[in-house]
Amino acid sequence: MKKRKAKSRREPLSRMKVEKGKIPSPWNALDKIAPTNSVSWYHDHLPDYLWLVLLTRAKYRTQTFVAFRAVLDVLHDNRQQNGLIGFSHQRLADLDINLFDSIFAPILAIKELREALRPLAVLDQLPGADRWRAKLGEGEKGDNDLIEAAVAEAAPQNSRPATDIAFLMLVNLIVQDRMSFNAGLLNPADLDAYAFNPDSVPNISGLARSMRNGWLNHDREEAGHNRDWVDFFYNWGRESSVCRGIYISSDDDSSSYEDGARRIMAQIVEIRDCCARRLTADFQASGYNEQREVLAALGLYATDIAISAGISGSASHAQGAILVRSLAEINILISHIIKDNTAVGRYRSYGAGRARLLAEKADEIGISANYLFVEELENVSNERRAAMFIDMPVNAFYKKSVRDTAIECGAKDVYDTYYDVGSMYAHAEWGGVATSSVQMCGNPLHLGHYIPSERLFAVEMLKDVEWLVKRIATELGVGSTAEI
C-alpha cells in the first residue's frame, strides 16, 4: 500500500449525501437553476484563441507580456468607436485592417513572437487567414508539430497558458472600460506584477482562474465563438498528425506455451491485433464514433485478460475463475452495447463517475493501492465533461453487501483500497478499460480519443499481495510478519 499526499478538500466524501445510489454533484443542482452551456476550454474554445495559445507557451511568455503593454494601449485608445475588441480569431478577422495592423505591430516587431505565430499560416480555414499570412509569410516544415506542442501546453483548463489567456481577456475588459477597478481588489501595479510572477498577486490570479473556469458558460460578447472553425481545426489535427504512445506488442512469451495453449493464444493475439487496428484506423478514416471506440476497447480488454490467463501457468483456480467471469461479463456487455444504442453513453457516464469517486477516495484517505493510477482516473472523469458535473455512483449494477460487511468487521480500508478498485477491473468498468487496454492518445490535437495500450501490473500487485498477507497474518496472530 503506497502513501498518497492528500489534497485539500472542500468537503469529505463521508459528509456527502447519497441519493439513489449516487453522490450527486452539487454543480448539477446549480445547473438546473441557472443552466450553463456545458462547454469546455479545450473542446470548444481553445482554437478560437490559437494565436494566444502560441504566444503564451512557457518559452515566449515573458516577451508576450512585455509586448502586450503596447497592445493594451492600442485597445484602450480605440475602445469607444469600435465597441469591444475581442481576442477570438473571428473577432480579429472582423476588425478594420488598419486597427488589426496597429494591434499586432508591437507583437510582430519582436522576432521570437513572429516566429511563435508563424504556424498560423498553415491553417487555410483560419478566420482572417489572408491577413495572418500577409504578416507571417508561408508556413514552414515542422509548423504542425509546433501547433501540437502549444496545444499540449494549453489544453488542460488549469494550465498556465489557459489562465494567462483568461488574464489577458480580463485586462482587455478593463482597458476598454467594460470592467472597473476596485481599489480593494485590483490596481495597475498588481496587473503588471502578475505578468512576471503570478503567484505574487493571489487576488489577480484568483480572478484569472475564475474567468478561466468561466469557459463553462462563455458564450458572451467576448467569445466571438466560431464553431465551424473549432470543428475544422480538430479535423485538421486528426488528419495531419499521428496518434502518440501506441504500444507495439511482442511474441516473446510464445515459446513458453504448451502446444495446445500456443495455438489458442496465437488466435487470441490475432484478434487483439485486429481490435487494435480498428481502434486507430476507424478514427483516422472516418473520425470519432463513441460506440465503435468503446467496442474496440472492450475487445482489447477481453483479449488482454485471456492472454494473461494463458501465460500465467501458476495461476490459482480462484484467479482463473475471476478471469473467466470477467470475460463472460464483457461478452454480455458487448452484446448489450450492440443491441442498445443508448447503452454506450450510460456505460461511459457510469464509468466516469466511478473513476472520479475512486480518485477522490485515494486523495481523501491519503493512500492507494500500488497499481492504481489516480491521475489517469482523474483524466477519465474529465474526458467528456468537467468532473465537477459528474455524479459519483456508490453502488455497482447489482445490490451491495460486501461493503457493509467490511464496515462491520473493521476492514473498510481494505475494501476502499483493494476490493473496490479491483471491482473496476473485474467488472470491465470504463475506468478499468481506460487505464489498462487503451490509453488516452498523447496527441492533444486528437481530442482525447483512445488508442491501444498494454500494462503489466505483476510487480506492483505483488507489493499489494505482500501487504495483505502481512495484515491477514497479524489478524490471525500466526507467524512473524517479518518472516512472511
C-alpha positions as CSV (number, residue, x, y, z in Angstrom):
1,M,0.0,0.0,0.0
2,K,1.6,3.3,-1.1
3,K,1.0,6.5,0.7
4,R,-0.5,9.5,-1.1
5,K,-0.4,13.1,-0.1
6,A,-4.0,14.1,0.4
7,K,-5.3,17.1,-1.5
8,S,-7.1,19.9,0.3
9,R,-10.8,19.3,0.0
10,R,-13.9,21.4,0.3
11,E,-15.9,18.6,1.8
12,P,-15.0,15.0,2.8
13,L,-16.8,12.2,0.9
14,S,-18.2,10.9,4.2
15,R,-20.3,14.1,4.6
16,M,-21.7,13.9,1.1
17,K,-25.3,12.8,0.7
18,V,-26.1,9.6,-1.2
19,E,-29.2,9.8,-3.3
20,K,-30.5,6.8,-5.4
21,G,-27.1,5.1,-5.4
22,K,-25.1,8.1,-6.3
23,I,-23.3,11.1,-4.7
24,P,-24.9,13.8,-6.8
25,S,-22.7,16.7,-7.9
26,P,-23.8,20.0,-6.4
27,W,-22.9,21.7,-9.7
28,N,-25.7,19.8,-11.4
29,A,-28.2,21.3,-8.9
30,L,-26.9,24.8,-9.7
31,D,-27.0,23.9,-13.4
32,K,-30.8,23.3,-13.1
33,I,-31.3,26.7,-11.6
34,A,-29.0,28.6,-14.0
35,P,-28.2,26.4,-16.9
36,T,-24.7,26.7,-18.4
37,N,-23.7,25.9,-21.9
38,S,-21.7,22.9,-20.6
39,V,-18.7,23.6,-22.9
40,S,-15.1,23.4,-22.2
41,W,-11.9,25.4,-22.9
42,Y,-10.2,22.5,-24.7
43,H,-13.0,21.1,-26.7
44,D,-14.9,24.3,-27.6
45,H,-12.8,27.4,-27.2
46,L,-9.1,26.8,-27.5
47,P,-8.9,27.0,-31.3
48,D,-10.7,30.4,-31.1
49,Y,-7.6,31.8,-29.3
50,L,-4.9,29.8,-31.1
51,W,-2.7,32.9,-31.6
52,L,-2.7,33.4,-27.8
53,V,-2.1,29.7,-27.2
54,L,1.1,30.0,-29.4
55,L,2.2,33.2,-27.6
56,T,1.7,32.1,-24.0
57,R,3.9,29.0,-24.3
58,A,6.5,29.0,-21.5
59,K,9.3,30.0,-23.8
60,Y,7.5,33.1,-25.1
61,R,5.5,34.1,-22.0
62,T,7.7,37.0,-20.7
63,Q,8.2,38.6,-24.2
64,T,4.4,38.3,-24.8
65,F,3.5,40.2,-21.7
66,V,6.1,42.9,-22.5
67,A,4.6,43.3,-26.0
68,F,1.1,43.4,-24.6
69,R,1.7,46.6,-22.7
70,A,1.7,48.4,-26.1
71,V,-1.2,46.3,-27.4
72,L,-3.3,47.3,-24.5
73,D,-2.6,51.0,-25.2
74,V,-4.0,50.5,-28.7
75,L,-7.0,48.7,-27.4
76,H,-7.6,51.5,-24.8
77,D,-7.3,54.2,-27.5
78,N,-9.9,52.5,-29.7
79,R,-12.3,51.5,-27.1
80,Q,-15.2,53.8,-27.9
81,Q,-15.6,53.9,-31.7
82,N,-15.1,50.2,-32.3
83,G,-17.0,48.7,-29.4
84,L,-15.5,45.7,-27.6
85,I,-12.4,44.4,-29.5
86,G,-12.3,40.7,-28.6
87,F,-9.3,38.3,-28.8
88,S,-11.0,35.4,-30.7
89,H,-9.9,34.8,-34.2
90,Q,-13.4,35.6,-35.5
91,R,-13.4,38.9,-33.7
92,L,-10.0,39.8,-35.1
93,A,-11.0,38.8,-38.6
94,D,-13.9,41.3,-38.5
95,L,-11.7,44.2,-37.4
96,D,-10.7,47.0,-39.8
97,I,-7.4,46.0,-41.3
98,N,-5.7,49.2,-40.1
99,L,-6.7,48.5,-36.5
100,F,-5.6,44.9,-36.9
101,D,-2.2,46.1,-38.0
102,S,-2.0,48.5,-35.1
103,I,-2.8,45.8,-32.5
104,F,-0.3,43.3,-33.8
105,A,2.5,45.7,-34.6
106,P,4.1,45.5,-31.1
107,I,4.0,41.7,-31.2
108,L,5.3,41.2,-34.7
109,A,8.1,43.7,-34.1
110,I,9.7,41.0,-31.8
111,K,11.3,38.3,-33.9
112,E,10.7,35.5,-31.5
113,L,7.0,36.3,-31.2
114,R,6.7,36.5,-35.0
115,E,8.2,33.0,-35.2
116,A,5.9,31.8,-32.5
117,L,2.9,32.9,-34.6
118,R,4.2,31.6,-37.9
119,P,2.4,28.2,-37.7
120,L,-0.9,30.1,-38.1
121,A,0.0,30.4,-41.8
122,V,-0.5,26.6,-42.4
123,L,-4.2,26.8,-41.5
124,D,-6.2,27.7,-44.6
125,Q,-9.5,27.9,-42.9
126,L,-8.4,30.1,-40.0
127,P,-10.7,33.2,-39.7
128,G,-8.7,36.0,-41.3
129,A,-6.2,33.6,-42.8
130,D,-5.2,36.0,-45.6
131,R,-4.2,38.8,-43.2
132,W,-2.3,36.5,-41.0
133,R,-0.4,35.1,-44.0
134,A,0.3,38.6,-45.2
135,K,2.0,39.3,-41.8
136,L,3.7,36.0,-41.2
137,G,4.5,34.6,-44.7
138,E,4.1,31.0,-45.6
139,G,4.3,28.2,-43.1
140,E,7.4,26.0,-42.8
141,K,8.1,22.3,-42.3
142,G,7.5,21.4,-38.6
143,D,4.9,24.1,-38.0
144,N,2.3,21.3,-37.4
145,D,4.4,20.0,-34.6
146,L,4.7,23.5,-33.1
147,I,0.9,23.8,-33.0
148,E,0.6,20.4,-31.4
149,A,3.2,21.3,-28.8
150,A,1.5,24.6,-28.0
151,V,-1.9,22.9,-27.7
152,A,-0.4,20.3,-25.4
153,E,0.7,23.1,-23.0
154,A,-2.6,24.9,-23.1
155,A,-5.1,22.1,-23.3
156,P,-5.7,21.5,-19.5
157,Q,-8.2,24.0,-18.2
158,N,-6.0,24.7,-15.2
159,S,-2.8,25.2,-17.3
160,R,-0.7,28.3,-17.1
161,P,-1.4,29.3,-20.7
162,A,-5.2,28.9,-20.2
163,T,-5.0,31.0,-17.1
164,D,-2.8,33.6,-18.8
165,I,-5.2,33.9,-21.7
166,A,-8.1,34.4,-19.3
167,F,-5.9,37.1,-17.5
168,L,-5.3,38.9,-20.8
169,M,-9.0,38.9,-21.6
170,L,-9.6,40.3,-18.1
171,V,-7.2,43.1,-18.7
172,N,-8.7,43.7,-22.1
173,L,-12.1,44.3,-20.5
174,I,-10.6,46.7,-18.0
175,V,-8.7,48.8,-20.6
176,Q,-11.8,49.0,-22.8
177,D,-13.9,50.2,-19.8
178,R,-16.0,47.0,-19.7
179,M,-14.8,46.3,-16.1
180,S,-13.9,48.8,-13.4
181,F,-11.0,48.8,-11.0
182,N,-11.9,48.1,-7.4
183,A,-9.3,49.7,-5.1
184,G,-9.5,46.8,-2.7
185,L,-9.3,44.2,-5.3
186,L,-7.4,45.4,-8.4
187,N,-4.7,48.0,-9.1
188,P,-2.4,48.6,-12.0
189,A,0.7,47.5,-10.1
190,D,-0.9,44.1,-9.4
191,L,-1.8,43.7,-13.0
192,D,1.8,44.4,-14.1
193,A,3.3,42.1,-11.4
194,Y,1.1,39.2,-12.5
195,A,2.8,39.1,-15.8
196,F,6.2,38.3,-14.3
197,N,5.3,36.5,-11.0
198,P,1.6,35.3,-11.0
199,D,1.9,33.8,-7.5
200,S,2.9,37.1,-6.0
201,V,-0.6,38.6,-6.6
202,P,-3.1,36.0,-5.5
203,N,-6.1,38.4,-5.9
204,I,-5.4,38.7,-9.6
205,S,-4.5,35.1,-10.0
206,G,-7.9,34.2,-8.4
207,L,-9.8,36.5,-10.8
208,A,-7.9,34.9,-13.8
209,R,-8.7,31.4,-12.5
210,S,-12.4,32.4,-12.1
211,M,-12.5,33.8,-15.6
212,R,-10.7,30.7,-16.9
213,N,-13.3,28.4,-15.3
214,G,-15.9,30.6,-16.8
215,W,-15.3,28.9,-20.1
216,L,-18.1,26.6,-19.0
217,N,-20.5,29.4,-19.6
218,H,-18.5,31.6,-22.0
219,D,-20.9,32.4,-24.9
220,R,-21.0,36.2,-24.3
221,E,-19.8,39.1,-26.4
222,E,-16.1,38.5,-25.7
223,A,-16.2,34.9,-27.0
224,G,-16.9,35.7,-30.7
225,H,-17.3,31.9,-30.9
226,N,-16.9,30.2,-34.3
227,R,-18.0,26.5,-34.1
228,D,-17.2,25.8,-37.7
229,W,-13.6,26.9,-37.2
230,V,-13.3,24.8,-34.0
231,D,-14.5,21.7,-35.8
232,F,-12.2,22.4,-38.8
233,F,-9.2,22.8,-36.5
234,Y,-9.6,19.5,-34.7
235,N,-10.5,17.7,-38.0
236,W,-7.3,19.2,-39.4
237,G,-5.4,17.9,-36.4
238,R,-6.8,14.4,-36.8
239,E,-5.9,14.2,-40.5
240,S,-2.5,15.9,-40.3
241,S,-0.9,14.2,-37.2
242,V,-0.5,10.8,-35.9
243,C,-1.6,9.1,-32.6
244,R,1.0,9.2,-29.8
245,G,2.0,6.4,-27.5
246,I,0.8,3.3,-29.4
247,Y,2.2,0.2,-27.7
248,I,3.8,-2.4,-30.0
249,S,3.4,-5.9,-28.5
250,S,5.9,-8.8,-29.0
251,D,5.6,-12.6,-29.2
252,D,8.5,-13.2,-26.8
253,D,6.3,-15.3,-24.4
254,S,5.0,-17.7,-27.1
255,S,7.9,-20.2,-26.6
256,S,6.7,-20.9,-23.1
257,Y,3.3,-22.1,-24.1
258,E,2.4,-25.8,-24.4
259,D,1.4,-26.9,-27.9
260,G,-2.4,-26.5,-27.4
261,A,-2.1,-23.3,-25.5
262,R,0.2,-21.8,-28.1
263,R,-2.3,-22.4,-30.9
264,I,-5.2,-20.9,-28.9
265,M,-3.1,-17.9,-27.7
266,A,-2.0,-17.2,-31.2
267,Q,-5.6,-16.9,-32.3
268,I,-6.4,-14.6,-29.4
269,V,-3.3,-12.4,-30.1
270,E,-4.5,-12.1,-33.7
271,I,-8.0,-11.0,-32.5
272,R,-6.3,-8.4,-30.2
273,D,-4.3,-7.1,-33.1
274,C,-7.5,-6.7,-35.2
275,C,-9.1,-4.7,-32.3
276,A,-6.0,-2.5,-32.1
277,R,-6.1,-1.8,-35.8
278,R,-9.8,-1.0,-35.7
279,L,-9.4,1.4,-32.8
280,T,-6.9,3.6,-34.6
281,A,-7.9,3.0,-38.3
282,D,-11.6,3.9,-37.7
283,F,-10.6,7.2,-36.1
284,Q,-8.1,8.2,-38.8
285,A,-10.5,7.2,-41.6
286,S,-13.9,8.5,-40.5
287,G,-13.5,10.5,-37.3
288,Y,-14.8,9.8,-33.8
289,N,-17.5,7.2,-33.2
290,E,-18.1,6.6,-29.5
291,Q,-19.8,3.2,-29.9
292,R,-17.1,1.8,-32.2
293,E,-14.3,3.1,-30.0
294,V,-15.8,1.5,-26.8
295,L,-16.5,-1.8,-28.5
296,A,-12.9,-2.0,-29.8
297,A,-11.5,-1.0,-26.4
298,L,-13.6,-3.8,-24.8
299,G,-12.3,-6.2,-27.3
300,L,-8.8,-5.3,-26.4
301,Y,-9.6,-5.6,-22.7
302,A,-11.1,-9.0,-23.2
303,T,-8.2,-10.4,-25.2
304,D,-5.7,-8.9,-22.7
305,I,-7.5,-10.8,-19.9
306,A,-7.4,-14.0,-21.9
307,I,-3.7,-13.6,-22.8
308,S,-2.8,-13.0,-19.1
309,A,-4.7,-16.2,-18.3
310,G,-2.8,-18.1,-20.9
311,I,0.7,-17.0,-19.8
312,S,0.1,-17.4,-16.1
313,G,0.9,-21.1,-15.7
314,S,0.9,-20.9,-12.0
315,A,-2.4,-19.1,-11.7
316,S,-4.7,-20.4,-8.9
317,H,-8.2,-21.7,-9.5
318,A,-9.6,-18.6,-7.9
319,Q,-7.7,-16.3,-10.2
320,G,-8.9,-18.4,-13.2
321,A,-12.5,-18.2,-12.1
322,I,-12.3,-14.4,-11.8
323,L,-10.8,-14.2,-15.3
324,V,-13.5,-16.4,-16.8
325,R,-16.2,-14.4,-15.0
326,S,-14.8,-11.2,-16.3
327,L,-14.7,-12.5,-19.9
328,A,-18.3,-13.6,-19.6
329,E,-19.4,-10.2,-18.3
330,I,-17.5,-8.4,-21.1
331,N,-19.3,-10.7,-23.6
332,I,-22.7,-9.7,-22.2
333,L,-21.7,-6.1,-22.1
334,I,-20.6,-6.0,-25.7
335,S,-23.9,-7.7,-26.8
336,H,-25.8,-5.1,-24.8
337,I,-24.0,-2.2,-26.3
338,I,-24.5,-3.5,-29.9
339,K,-28.3,-4.0,-29.4
340,D,-29.0,-0.8,-27.4
341,N,-27.7,2.4,-28.9
342,T,-28.1,4.3,-25.7
343,A,-26.1,1.8,-23.6
344,V,-22.7,3.1,-24.6
345,G,-23.4,6.6,-23.2
346,R,-24.7,5.2,-19.9
347,Y,-21.8,2.9,-19.7
348,R,-19.2,5.7,-20.0
349,S,-21.1,8.1,-17.8
350,Y,-21.2,5.4,-15.1
351,G,-17.5,4.7,-15.6
352,A,-16.5,8.3,-15.5
353,G,-18.4,8.8,-12.2
354,R,-16.8,5.7,-10.7
355,A,-13.4,6.9,-11.8
356,R,-14.0,10.2,-10.1
357,L,-15.2,8.6,-6.9
358,L,-12.2,6.3,-6.6
359,A,-9.7,9.1,-7.3
360,E,-11.5,11.2,-4.6
361,K,-11.2,8.3,-2.1
362,A,-7.5,7.9,-2.7
363,D,-7.0,11.7,-2.1
364,E,-9.2,11.8,1.0
365,I,-7.6,8.8,2.9
366,G,-4.1,9.6,1.6
367,I,-3.4,6.0,0.4
368,S,-4.0,4.0,-2.6
369,A,-3.3,0.5,-4.0
370,N,0.1,0.4,-5.6
371,Y,-1.4,-0.5,-9.0
372,L,-3.9,2.4,-9.0
373,F,-3.1,5.2,-11.4
374,V,-5.0,8.0,-9.7
375,E,-4.0,10.8,-12.2
376,E,-5.3,8.7,-15.1
377,L,-8.6,8.1,-13.3
378,E,-8.9,11.9,-13.0
379,N,-8.5,12.2,-16.8
380,V,-11.2,9.6,-17.3
381,S,-13.6,11.5,-15.1
382,N,-12.9,14.7,-17.2
383,E,-12.9,13.1,-20.6
384,R,-16.3,14.2,-21.9
385,R,-17.4,16.7,-19.3
386,A,-15.8,18.7,-16.5
387,A,-15.5,16.4,-13.4
388,M,-17.4,18.8,-11.3
389,F,-20.6,17.9,-13.2
390,I,-20.1,14.2,-12.9
391,D,-22.2,12.3,-10.4
392,M,-20.3,9.6,-8.4
393,P,-22.2,6.3,-8.2
394,V,-21.5,4.4,-5.0
395,N,-23.2,1.1,-6.0
396,A,-22.5,-1.3,-8.8
397,F,-25.1,-2.6,-11.2
398,Y,-26.2,-5.1,-8.6
399,K,-27.0,-4.7,-4.9
400,K,-24.2,-4.5,-2.3
401,S,-23.3,-6.3,0.8
402,V,-19.5,-6.7,0.7
403,R,-19.1,-3.0,1.6
404,D,-21.4,-3.3,4.6
405,T,-19.7,-6.4,5.8
406,A,-16.3,-4.7,5.5
407,I,-17.6,-1.8,7.6
408,E,-19.0,-4.2,10.3
409,C,-15.7,-6.1,10.6
410,G,-13.4,-3.0,10.6
411,A,-11.9,-3.7,7.2
412,K,-13.2,-0.8,5.2
413,D,-9.7,0.3,4.4
414,V,-9.1,-3.0,2.6
415,Y,-12.4,-2.6,0.8
416,D,-11.7,1.0,-0.3
417,T,-8.1,0.4,-1.2
418,Y,-8.3,-3.0,-2.9
419,Y,-11.7,-4.6,-3.3
420,D,-13.5,-1.5,-4.7
421,V,-10.6,-0.7,-7.0
422,G,-10.4,-4.3,-8.2
423,S,-14.1,-4.4,-9.0
424,M,-13.4,-1.6,-11.5
425,Y,-11.3,-4.0,-13.5
426,A,-13.2,-7.2,-12.8
427,H,-16.5,-5.6,-14.0
428,A,-14.9,-4.0,-17.0
429,E,-16.0,-0.6,-15.9
430,W,-14.8,2.2,-18.2
431,G,-12.3,3.3,-15.6
432,G,-10.7,-0.1,-15.8
433,V,-10.7,-0.4,-19.5
434,A,-9.4,3.1,-20.0
435,T,-6.4,2.6,-17.7
436,S,-5.3,-0.8,-19.0
437,S,-6.0,-1.9,-22.6
438,V,-6.4,1.5,-24.0
439,Q,-4.8,4.9,-23.1
440,M,-5.7,8.4,-24.0
441,C,-3.9,9.5,-27.1
442,G,-0.9,11.7,-26.3
443,N,-1.6,13.9,-29.3
444,P,-3.6,17.0,-28.0
445,L,-5.0,17.6,-31.5
446,H,-6.9,14.4,-31.3
447,L,-9.3,15.5,-28.5
448,G,-8.5,12.7,-26.1
449,H,-9.6,9.7,-28.1
450,Y,-8.2,6.3,-27.1
451,I,-5.5,4.1,-28.6
452,P,-4.3,0.6,-27.8
453,S,-2.1,0.1,-24.8
454,E,-0.8,-2.7,-22.6
455,R,0.3,-2.5,-19.0
456,L,1.7,-5.3,-16.8
457,F,1.0,-4.9,-13.1
458,A,2.6,-8.1,-11.8
459,V,5.5,-6.5,-9.9
460,E,3.3,-3.7,-8.3
461,M,0.5,-6.1,-7.5
462,L,3.0,-8.4,-5.7
463,K,3.6,-5.5,-3.2
464,D,-0.1,-5.3,-2.5
465,V,-0.3,-9.1,-2.0
466,E,2.6,-8.8,0.4
467,W,0.8,-6.0,2.4
468,L,-2.5,-8.0,2.5
469,V,-0.7,-11.3,3.6
470,K,1.0,-9.5,6.4
471,R,-2.3,-7.9,7.5
472,I,-4.0,-11.3,7.5
473,A,-1.1,-12.9,9.4
474,T,-1.4,-10.1,12.0
475,E,-5.2,-10.5,12.3
476,L,-4.8,-14.3,12.8
477,G,-1.8,-14.0,15.1
478,V,0.2,-16.5,13.2
479,G,3.9,-16.4,12.4
480,S,6.0,-13.3,12.4
481,T,5.2,-10.7,9.8
482,A,8.9,-10.1,9.4
483,E,9.2,-13.7,8.2
484,I,6.5,-13.5,5.6
